[in-house]
């Protein structure tokens, strides 16, 4: 997944807004400002855990076009760039 995230960050077609939104939840975890202080036992960690889950989901969602999952049936998808075929030389 890190390779897909790196492709997403390098892609000039991906908007800067999407790139910022994808990393905002991780920034929230790193910043010292919390909605619930961490000194509350267990409850203070829930907002950080939820932010991490949201961040992972956003990265997964924004990088979905960089993943190529081969079909188990052997059929090609619409995103494949390879064309298979036969040719004949006609004289």
Biopython code that builds the backbone (N, CA, C, O; Angstrom):
import numpy as np
from Bio.PDB.StructureBuilder import StructureBuilder

atoms = [
    (1, "UNK", "N", (0.822, -1.186, 0.000)),
    (1, "UNK", "CA", (0.000, 0.000, 0.000)),
    (1, "UNK", "C", (0.867, 1.251, 0.000)),
    (1, "UNK", "O", (0.461, 2.280, -0.540)),
    (2, "UNK", "N", (2.048, 1.182, 0.592)),
    (2, "UNK", "CA", (2.916, 2.354, 0.607)),
    (2, "UNK", "C", (3.325, 2.759, -0.808)),
    (2, "UNK", "O", (3.483, 3.944, -1.101)),
    (3, "UNK", "N", (3.493, 1.775, -1.673)),
    (3, "UNK", "CA", (3.826, 2.079, -3.061)),
    (3, "UNK", "C", (2.689, 2.844, -3.730)),
    (3, "UNK", "O", (2.933, 3.766, -4.508)),
    (4, "UNK", "N", (1.451, 2.465, -3.431)),
    (4, "UNK", "CA", (0.298, 3.138, -4.010)),
    (4, "UNK", "C", (0.161, 4.551, -3.460)),
    (4, "UNK", "O", (-0.199, 5.473, -4.193)),
    (5, "UNK", "N", (0.445, 4.725, -2.180)),
    (5, "UNK", "CA", (0.401, 6.061, -1.581)),
    (5, "UNK", "C", (1.461, 6.940, -2.231)),
    (5, "UNK", "O", (1.207, 8.108, -2.525)),
    (6, "UNK", "N", (2.647, 6.384, -2.455)),
    (6, "UNK", "CA", (3.719, 7.151, -3.089)),
    (6, "UNK", "C", (3.329, 7.544, -4.517)),
    (6, "UNK", "O", (3.605, 8.666, -4.943)),
    (7, "UNK", "N", (2.693, 6.636, -5.258)),
    (7, "UNK", "CA", (2.222, 6.959, -6.602)),
    (7, "UNK", "C", (1.163, 8.053, -6.556)),
    (7, "UNK", "O", (1.144, 8.946, -7.404)),
    (8, "UNK", "N", (0.282, 7.978, -5.560)),
    (8, "UNK", "CA", (-0.759, 8.992, -5.382)),
    (8, "UNK", "C", (-0.140, 10.360, -5.106)),
    (8, "UNK", "O", (-0.589, 11.364, -5.657)),
    (9, "UNK", "N", (0.876, 10.406, -4.268)),
    (9, "UNK", "CA", (1.516, 11.681, -3.940)),
    (9, "UNK", "C", (2.288, 12.261, -5.126)),
    (9, "UNK", "O", (2.345, 13.480, -5.289)),
    (10, "UNK", "N", (2.875, 11.410, -5.945)),
    (10, "UNK", "CA", (3.650, 11.877, -7.096)),
    (10, "UNK", "C", (2.786, 12.243, -8.297)),
    (10, "UNK", "O", (3.235, 12.973, -9.180)),
    (11, "UNK", "N", (1.563, 11.749, -8.339)),
    (11, "UNK", "CA", (0.700, 11.944, -9.502)),
    (11, "UNK", "C", (0.271, 13.414, -9.619)),
    (11, "UNK", "O", (-0.381, 13.936, -8.714)),
    (12, "UNK", "N", (0.629, 14.085, -10.720)),
    (12, "UNK", "CA", (0.225, 15.484, -10.870)),
    (12, "UNK", "C", (-1.271, 15.632, -11.149)),
    (12, "UNK", "O", (-1.822, 16.721, -10.989)),
    (13, "UNK", "N", (-1.933, 14.546, -11.566)),
    (13, "UNK", "CA", (-3.373, 14.622, -11.829)),
    (13, "UNK", "C", (-4.199, 14.606, -10.542)),
    (13, "UNK", "O", (-5.343, 15.062, -10.534)),
    (14, "UNK", "N", (-3.629, 14.085, -9.456)),
    (14, "UNK", "CA", (-4.339, 14.063, -8.174)),
    (14, "UNK", "C", (-4.318, 15.471, -7.583)),
    (14, "UNK", "O", (-3.268, 16.111, -7.528)),
    (15, "UNK", "N", (-5.455, 15.938, -7.151)),
    (15, "UNK", "CA", (-5.537, 17.316, -6.662)),
    (15, "UNK", "C", (-4.832, 17.465, -5.311)),
    (15, "UNK", "O", (-4.743, 16.521, -4.525)),
    (16, "UNK", "N", (-4.348, 18.653, -5.075)),
    (16, "UNK", "CA", (-3.665, 18.958, -3.822)),
    (16, "UNK", "C", (-4.628, 18.835, -2.637)),
    (16, "UNK", "O", (-4.224, 18.441, -1.543)),
    (17, "UNK", "N", (-5.886, 19.169, -2.857)),
    (17, "UNK", "CA", (-6.893, 19.062, -1.791)),
    (17, "UNK", "C", (-7.038, 17.613, -1.332)),
    (17, "UNK", "O", (-7.104, 17.353, -0.130)),
    (18, "UNK", "N", (-7.089, 16.671, -2.265)),
    (18, "UNK", "CA", (-7.197, 15.260, -1.896)),
    (18, "UNK", "C", (-5.972, 14.801, -1.118)),
    (18, "UNK", "O", (-6.086, 14.037, -0.160)),
    (19, "UNK", "N", (-4.810, 15.265, -1.531)),
    (19, "UNK", "CA", (-3.581, 14.888, -0.846)),
    (19, "UNK", "C", (-3.568, 15.420, 0.583)),
    (19, "UNK", "O", (-3.121, 14.728, 1.498)),
    (20, "UNK", "N", (-4.045, 16.624, 0.778)),
    (20, "UNK", "CA", (-4.090, 17.214, 2.123)),
    (20, "UNK", "C", (-5.130, 16.504, 2.978)),
    (20, "UNK", "O", (-4.866, 16.174, 4.134)),
    (21, "UNK", "N", (-6.311, 16.268, 2.415)),
    (21, "UNK", "CA", (-7.389, 15.607, 3.166)),
    (21, "UNK", "C", (-6.973, 14.207, 3.596)),
    (21, "UNK", "O", (-7.345, 13.758, 4.680)),
    (22, "UNK", "N", (-6.210, 13.518, 2.766)),
    (22, "UNK", "CA", (-5.803, 12.151, 3.092)),
    (22, "UNK", "C", (-4.893, 12.107, 4.316)),
    (22, "UNK", "O", (-4.887, 11.114, 5.043)),
    (23, "UNK", "N", (-4.131, 13.163, 4.551)),
    (23, "UNK", "CA", (-3.179, 13.142, 5.658)),
    (23, "UNK", "C", (-3.615, 13.964, 6.869)),
    (23, "UNK", "O", (-2.906, 13.989, 7.875)),
    (24, "UNK", "N", (-4.749, 14.629, 6.800)),
    (24, "UNK", "CA", (-5.233, 15.392, 7.956)),
    (24, "UNK", "C", (-5.487, 14.536, 9.196)),
    (24, "UNK", "O", (-5.128, 14.962, 10.293)),
    (25, "UNK", "N", (-6.091, 13.344, 9.074)),
    (25, "UNK", "CA", (-6.298, 12.527, 10.285)),
    (25, "UNK", "C", (-4.983, 12.142, 10.974)),
    (25, "UNK", "O", (-4.920, 12.095, 12.203)),
    (26, "UNK", "N", (-3.948, 11.870, 10.197)),
    (26, "UNK", "CA", (-2.659, 11.518, 10.795)),
    (26, "UNK", "C", (-2.023, 12.740, 11.465)),
    (26, "UNK", "O", (-1.356, 12.616, 12.492)),
    (27, "UNK", "N", (-2.235, 13.909, 10.879)),
    (27, "UNK", "CA", (-1.736, 15.141, 11.487)),
    (27, "UNK", "C", (-2.445, 15.404, 12.813)),
    (27, "UNK", "O", (-1.828, 15.868, 13.772)),
    (28, "UNK", "N", (-3.749, 15.104, 12.863)),
    (28, "UNK", "CA", (-4.509, 15.278, 14.098)),
    (28, "UNK", "C", (-3.926, 14.418, 15.221)),
    (28, "UNK", "O", (-3.845, 14.861, 16.366)),
    (29, "UNK", "N", (-3.525, 13.205, 14.897)),
    (29, "UNK", "CA", (-2.961, 12.314, 15.914)),
    (29, "UNK", "C", (-1.624, 12.855, 16.415)),
    (29, "UNK", "O", (-1.312, 12.727, 17.598)),
    (30, "UNK", "N", (-0.840, 13.450, 15.538)),
    (30, "UNK", "CA", (0.470, 13.950, 15.929)),
    (30, "UNK", "C", (0.419, 15.273, 16.687)),
    (30, "UNK", "O", (1.312, 15.565, 17.483)),
    (31, "UNK", "N", (-0.612, 16.072, 16.450)),
    (31, "UNK", "CA", (-0.702, 17.369, 17.118)),
    (31, "UNK", "C", (-1.081, 17.189, 18.587)),
    (31, "UNK", "O", (-1.772, 16.233, 18.938)),
    (32, "UNK", "N", (-0.636, 18.098, 19.439)),
    (32, "UNK", "CA", (-0.961, 17.978, 20.868)),
    (32, "UNK", "C", (-2.393, 18.374, 21.217)),
    (32, "UNK", "O", (-2.807, 18.195, 22.363)),
    (33, "UNK", "N", (-3.157, 18.902, 20.271)),
    (33, "UNK", "CA", (-4.542, 19.317, 20.531)),
    (33, "UNK", "C", (-5.459, 18.121, 20.259)),
    (33, "UNK", "O", (-5.388, 17.513, 19.191)),
    (34, "UNK", "N", (-6.313, 17.786, 21.220)),
    (34, "UNK", "CA", (-7.242, 16.662, 21.087)),
    (34, "UNK", "C", (-8.648, 17.116, 21.431)),
    (34, "UNK", "O", (-8.840, 18.058, 22.200)),
    (35, "UNK", "N", (-9.638, 16.427, 20.846)),
    (35, "UNK", "CA", (-11.019, 16.679, 21.240)),
    (35, "UNK", "C", (-11.271, 16.154, 22.651)),
    (35, "UNK", "O", (-11.968, 16.789, 23.443)),
    (36, "UNK", "N", (-10.713, 15.019, 22.952)),
    (36, "UNK", "CA", (-10.753, 14.435, 24.293)),
    (36, "UNK", "C", (-9.310, 14.284, 24.752)),
    (36, "UNK", "O", (-8.504, 13.675, 24.050)),
    (37, "UNK", "N", (-8.972, 14.824, 25.911)),
    (37, "UNK", "CA", (-7.581, 14.687, 26.384)),
    (37, "UNK", "C", (-7.198, 13.224, 26.591)),
    (37, "UNK", "O", (-8.021, 12.403, 26.997)),
    (38, "UNK", "N", (-5.941, 12.916, 26.306)),
    (38, "UNK", "CA", (-5.471, 11.535, 26.412)),
    (38, "UNK", "C", (-5.328, 11.065, 27.855)),
    (38, "UNK", "O", (-5.172, 9.866, 28.087)),
    (39, "UNK", "N", (-5.375, 11.955, 28.817)),
    (39, "UNK", "CA", (-5.222, 11.504, 30.192)),
    (39, "UNK", "C", (-6.489, 10.861, 30.735)),
    (39, "UNK", "O", (-6.457, 10.282, 31.821)),
    (40, "UNK", "N", (-7.637, 10.948, 29.994)),
    (40, "UNK", "CA", (-8.802, 10.141, 30.361)),
    (40, "UNK", "C", (-8.462, 8.695, 30.032)),
    (40, "UNK", "O", (-8.034, 8.413, 28.913)),
    (41, "UNK", "N", (-8.637, 7.772, 30.968)),
    (41, "UNK", "CA", (-8.299, 6.378, 30.651)),
    (41, "UNK", "C", (-9.162, 5.853, 29.497)),
    (41, "UNK", "O", (-10.387, 5.961, 29.545)),
    (42, "UNK", "N", (-8.561, 5.314, 28.513)),
    (42, "UNK", "CA", (-9.137, 4.658, 27.335)),
    (42, "UNK", "C", (-9.970, 5.614, 26.472)),
    (42, "UNK", "O", (-9.821, 5.617, 25.250)),
    (43, "UNK", "N", (-10.827, 6.411, 27.071)),
    (43, "UNK", "CA", (-11.704, 7.299, 26.299)),
    (43, "UNK", "C", (-10.877, 8.314, 25.506)),
    (43, "UNK", "O", (-11.239, 8.660, 24.382)),
    (44, "UNK", "N", (-9.792, 8.782, 26.070)),
    (44, "UNK", "CA", (-8.958, 9.762, 25.384)),
    (44, "UNK", "C", (-8.266, 9.213, 24.164)),
    (44, "UNK", "O", (-7.856, 9.977, 23.291)),
    (45, "UNK", "N", (-8.125, 7.907, 24.082)),
    (45, "UNK", "CA", (-7.459, 7.300, 22.923)),
    (45, "UNK", "C", (-8.429, 6.983, 21.784)),
    (45, "UNK", "O", (-7.997, 6.729, 20.660)),
    (46, "UNK", "N", (-9.726, 6.997, 22.063)),
    (46, "UNK", "CA", (-10.695, 6.659, 21.024)),
    (46, "UNK", "C", (-10.654, 7.638, 19.858)),
    (46, "UNK", "O", (-10.714, 7.219, 18.702)),
    (47, "UNK", "N", (-10.552, 8.932, 20.142)),
    (47, "UNK", "CA", (-10.526, 9.880, 19.035)),
    (47, "UNK", "C", (-9.285, 9.691, 18.175)),
    (47, "UNK", "O", (-9.345, 9.860, 16.957)),
    (48, "UNK", "N", (-8.157, 9.342, 18.798)),
    (48, "UNK", "CA", (-6.950, 9.064, 18.013)),
    (48, "UNK", "C", (-7.118, 7.802, 17.173)),
    (48, "UNK", "O", (-6.710, 7.770, 16.012)),
    (49, "UNK", "N", (-7.712, 6.772, 17.748)),
    (49, "UNK", "CA", (-7.929, 5.524, 17.010)),
    (49, "UNK", "C", (-8.892, 5.739, 15.847)),
    (49, "UNK", "O", (-8.682, 5.209, 14.756)),
    (50, "UNK", "N", (-9.941, 6.513, 16.079)),
    (50, "UNK", "CA", (-10.901, 6.793, 15.016)),
    (50, "UNK", "C", (-10.230, 7.611, 13.909)),
    (50, "UNK", "O", (-10.494, 7.382, 12.729)),
    (51, "UNK", "N", (-9.372, 8.557, 14.276)),
    (51, "UNK", "CA", (-8.661, 9.358, 13.274)),
    (51, "UNK", "C", (-7.736, 8.480, 12.434)),
    (51, "UNK", "O", (-7.640, 8.671, 11.222)),
    (52, "UNK", "N", (-7.059, 7.525, 13.058)),
    (52, "UNK", "CA", (-6.185, 6.613, 12.317)),
    (52, "UNK", "C", (-7.003, 5.772, 11.335)),
    (52, "UNK", "O", (-6.603, 5.597, 10.184)),
    (53, "UNK", "N", (-8.136, 5.256, 11.783)),
    (53, "UNK", "CA", (-8.991, 4.439, 10.909)),
    (53, "UNK", "C", (-9.501, 5.282, 9.739)),
    (53, "UNK", "O", (-9.512, 4.816, 8.599)),
    (54, "UNK", "N", (-9.916, 6.501, 10.009)),
    (54, "UNK", "CA", (-10.389, 7.385, 8.940)),
    (54, "UNK", "C", (-9.252, 7.691, 7.963)),
    (54, "UNK", "O", (-9.464, 7.710, 6.750)),
    (55, "UNK", "N", (-8.052, 7.930, 8.487)),
    (55, "UNK", "CA", (-6.908, 8.206, 7.628)),
    (55, "UNK", "C", (-6.552, 7.032, 6.729)),
    (55, "UNK", "O", (-6.262, 7.217, 5.547)),
    (56, "UNK", "N", (-6.573, 5.831, 7.282)),
    (56, "UNK", "CA", (-6.282, 4.637, 6.481)),
    (56, "UNK", "C", (-7.352, 4.445, 5.415)),
    (56, "UNK", "O", (-7.039, 4.109, 4.273)),
    (57, "UNK", "N", (-8.618, 4.656, 5.783)),
    (57, "UNK", "CA", (-9.698, 4.526, 4.803)),
    (57, "UNK", "C", (-9.544, 5.549, 3.682)),
    (57, "UNK", "O", (-9.714, 5.207, 2.512)),
    (58, "UNK", "N", (-9.224, 6.806, 4.022)),
    (58, "UNK", "CA", (-9.063, 7.829, 2.993)),
    (58, "UNK", "C", (-7.909, 7.493, 2.054)),
    (58, "UNK", "O", (-8.027, 7.654, 0.839)),
    (59, "UNK", "N", (-6.797, 7.028, 2.612)),
    (59, "UNK", "CA", (-5.675, 6.641, 1.761)),
    (59, "UNK", "C", (-6.053, 5.465, 0.864)),
    (59, "UNK", "O", (-5.690, 5.432, -0.312)),
    (60, "UNK", "N", (-6.778, 4.505, 1.420)),
    (60, "UNK", "CA", (-7.232, 3.365, 0.627)),
    (60, "UNK", "C", (-8.156, 3.847, -0.497)),
    (60, "UNK", "O", (-8.044, 3.385, -1.632)),
    (61, "UNK", "N", (-9.060, 4.766, -0.184)),
    (61, "UNK", "CA", (-10.031, 5.251, -1.161)),
    (61, "UNK", "C", (-9.351, 6.056, -2.273)),
    (61, "UNK", "O", (-9.660, 5.875, -3.450)),
    (62, "UNK", "N", (-8.425, 6.945, -1.897)),
    (62, "UNK", "CA", (-7.782, 7.800, -2.889)),
    (62, "UNK", "C", (-6.765, 7.046, -3.738)),
    (62, "UNK", "O", (-6.426, 7.508, -4.827)),
    (63, "UNK", "N", (-6.268, 5.904, -3.275)),
    (63, "UNK", "CA", (-5.270, 5.163, -4.043)),
    (63, "UNK", "C", (-5.862, 3.977, -4.786)),
    (63, "UNK", "O", (-5.111, 3.150, -5.303)),
    (64, "UNK", "N", (-7.162, 3.868, -4.855)),
    (64, "UNK", "CA", (-7.782, 2.697, -5.477)),
    (64, "UNK", "C", (-7.479, 2.600, -6.969)),
    (64, "UNK", "O", (-7.439, 1.494, -7.507)),
    (65, "UNK", "N", (-7.268, 3.717, -7.650)),
    (65, "UNK", "CA", (-6.985, 3.621, -9.081)),
    (65, "UNK", "C", (-5.527, 3.260, -9.362)),
    (65, "UNK", "O", (-5.175, 2.982, -10.509)),
    (66, "UNK", "N", (-4.678, 3.259, -8.339)),
    (66, "UNK", "CA", (-3.282, 2.876, -8.510)),
    (66, "UNK", "C", (-3.064, 1.383, -8.246)),
    (66, "UNK", "O", (-1.985, 0.849, -8.502)),
    (67, "UNK", "N", (-4.085, 0.728, -7.740)),
    (67, "UNK", "CA", (-3.979, -0.711, -7.469)),
    (67, "UNK", "C", (-4.501, -1.480, -8.667)),
    (67, "UNK", "O", (-5.514, -1.113, -9.262)),
    (68, "UNK", "N", (-3.813, -2.531, -9.008)),
    (68, "UNK", "CA", (-4.275, -3.427, -10.076)),
    (68, "UNK", "C", (-4.394, -4.807, -9.470)),
    (68, "UNK", "O", (-3.395, -5.453, -9.154)),
    (69, "UNK", "N", (-5.619, -5.248, -9.313)),
    (69, "UNK", "CA", (-5.871, -6.557, -8.744)),
    (69, "UNK", "C", (-6.188, -7.497, -9.899)),
    (69, "UNK", "O", (-7.192, -7.312, -10.588)),
    (70, "UNK", "N", (-5.346, -8.503, -10.119)),
    (70, "UNK", "CA", (-5.620, -9.422, -11.236)),
    (70, "UNK", "C", (-6.888, -10.229, -10.991)),
    (70, "UNK", "O", (-7.186, -10.625, -9.864)),
    (71, "UNK", "N", (-7.603, -10.457, -12.041)),
    (71, "UNK", "CA", (-8.843, -11.216, -11.949)),
    (71, "UNK", "C", (-8.537, -12.698, -11.768)),
    (71, "UNK", "O", (-7.626, -13.231, -12.402)),
    (72, "UNK", "N", (-9.290, -13.352, -10.914)),
    (72, "UNK", "CA", (-9.089, -14.783, -10.683)),
    (72, "UNK", "C", (-9.657, -15.612, -11.833)),
    (72, "UNK", "O", (-9.276, -16.769, -12.014)),
    (73, "UNK", "N", (-10.569, -15.022, -12.611)),
    (73, "UNK", "CA", (-11.180, -15.758, -13.705)),
    (73, "UNK", "C", (-10.346, -15.705, -14.968)),
    (73, "UNK", "O", (-10.642, -16.401, -15.939)),
    (74, "UNK", "N", (-9.303, -14.884, -14.965)),
    (74, "UNK", "CA", (-8.457, -14.777, -16.146)),
    (74, "UNK", "C", (-8.966, -13.764, -17.150)),
    (74, "UNK", "O", (-8.334, -13.556, -18.185)),
    (75, "UNK", "N", (-10.104, -13.123, -16.868)),
    (75, "UNK", "CA", (-10.633, -12.120, -17.776)),
    (75, "UNK", "C", (-9.908, -10.802, -17.535)),
    (75, "UNK", "O", (-9.514, -10.489, -16.412)),
    (76, "UNK", "N", (-9.744, -10.057, -18.583)),
    (76, "UNK", "CA", (-9.075, -8.772, -18.448)),
    (76, "UNK", "C", (-10.090, -7.707, -18.061)),
    (76, "UNK", "O", (-11.265, -7.787, -18.418)),
    (77, "UNK", "N", (-9.621, -6.726, -17.336)),
    (77, "UNK", "CA", (-10.499, -5.639, -16.928)),
    (77, "UNK", "C", (-10.391, -4.504, -17.943)),
    (77, "UNK", "O", (-9.561, -4.547, -18.851)),
    (78, "UNK", "N", (-11.230, -3.498, -17.780)),
    (78, "UNK", "CA", (-11.228, -2.361, -18.696)),
    (78, "UNK", "C", (-9.972, -1.513, -18.523)),
    (78, "UNK", "O", (-9.632, -0.736, -19.415)),
    (79, "UNK", "N", (-9.281, -1.643, -17.404)),
    (79, "UNK", "CA", (-8.094, -0.833, -17.143)),
    (79, "UNK", "C", (-6.821, -1.456, -17.703)),
    (79, "UNK", "O", (-5.771, -0.814, -17.687)),
    (80, "UNK", "N", (-6.886, -2.687, -18.195)),
    (80, "UNK", "CA", (-5.689, -3.331, -18.717)),
    (80, "UNK", "C", (-5.201, -2.606, -19.968)),
    (80, "UNK", "O", (-5.997, -2.185, -20.808)),
    (81, "UNK", "N", (-3.913, -2.471, -20.077)),
    (81, "UNK", "CA", (-3.307, -1.830, -21.234)),
    (81, "UNK", "C", (-2.816, -2.856, -22.257)),
    (81, "UNK", "O", (-2.446, -2.482, -23.370)),
    (82, "UNK", "N", (-2.808, -4.121, -21.904)),
    (82, "UNK", "CA", (-2.314, -5.175, -22.782)),
    (82, "UNK", "C", (-3.456, -5.715, -23.632)),
    (82, "UNK", "O", (-4.544, -6.002, -23.134)),
    (83, "UNK", "N", (-3.186, -5.845, -24.908)),
    (83, "UNK", "CA", (-4.179, -6.393, -25.831)),
    (83, "UNK", "C", (-3.609, -7.686, -26.393)),
    (83, "UNK", "O", (-2.517, -7.690, -26.961)),
    (84, "UNK", "N", (-4.339, -8.778, -26.239)),
    (84, "UNK", "CA", (-3.912, -10.045, -26.800)),
    (84, "UNK", "C", (-4.662, -10.308, -28.096)),
    (84, "UNK", "O", (-5.833, -9.953, -28.239)),
    (85, "UNK", "N", (-3.980, -10.924, -29.019)),
    (85, "UNK", "CA", (-4.633, -11.218, -30.283)),
    (85, "UNK", "C", (-3.742, -12.028, -31.188)),
    (85, "UNK", "O", (-2.637, -12.418, -30.811)),
    (86, "UNK", "N", (-4.233, -12.279, -32.395)),
    (86, "UNK", "CA", (-3.496, -13.007, -33.401)),
    (86, "UNK", "C", (-3.381, -12.130, -34.637)),
    (86, "UNK", "O", (-4.148, -11.184, -34.822)),
    (87, "UNK", "N", (-2.411, -12.460, -35.475)),
    (87, "UNK", "CA", (-2.283, -11.718, -36.714)),
    (87, "UNK", "C", (-1.950, -12.679, -37.842)),
    (87, "UNK", "O", (-1.408, -13.762, -37.624)),
    (88, "UNK", "N", (-2.286, -12.259, -39.046)),
    (88, "UNK", "CA", (-1.963, -13.016, -40.246)),
    (88, "UNK", "C", (-1.344, -12.057, -41.248)),
    (88, "UNK", "O", (-1.723, -10.889, -41.333)),
    (89, "UNK", "N", (-0.392, -12.570, -41.999)),
    (89, "UNK", "CA", (0.193, -11.773, -43.070)),
    (89, "UNK", "C", (-0.528, -12.163, -44.350)),
    (89, "UNK", "O", (-0.522, -13.324, -44.761)),
    (90, "UNK", "N", (-1.141, -11.178, -44.964)),
    (90, "UNK", "CA", (-1.908, -11.409, -46.198)),
    (90, "UNK", "C", (-1.060, -10.883, -47.355)),
    (90, "UNK", "O", (-0.614, -9.735, -47.352)),
    (91, "UNK", "N", (-0.842, -11.786, -48.379)),
    (91, "UNK", "CA", (-0.038, -11.369, -49.546)),
    (91, "UNK", "C", (-0.916, -11.103, -50.726)),
    (91, "UNK", "O", (-0.422, -10.744, -51.795)),
]
sb = StructureBuilder()
sb.init_structure("model")
sb.init_model(0)
sb.init_chain("A")
sb.init_seg("    ")
for serial, (resi, resn, name, xyz) in enumerate(atoms, 1):
    if name == "N":
        sb.init_residue(resn, " ", resi, " ")
    sb.init_atom(name, np.array(xyz, "f"), 0.0, 1.0, " ", f" {name:<3s}", serial, name[0])
structure = sb.get_structure()
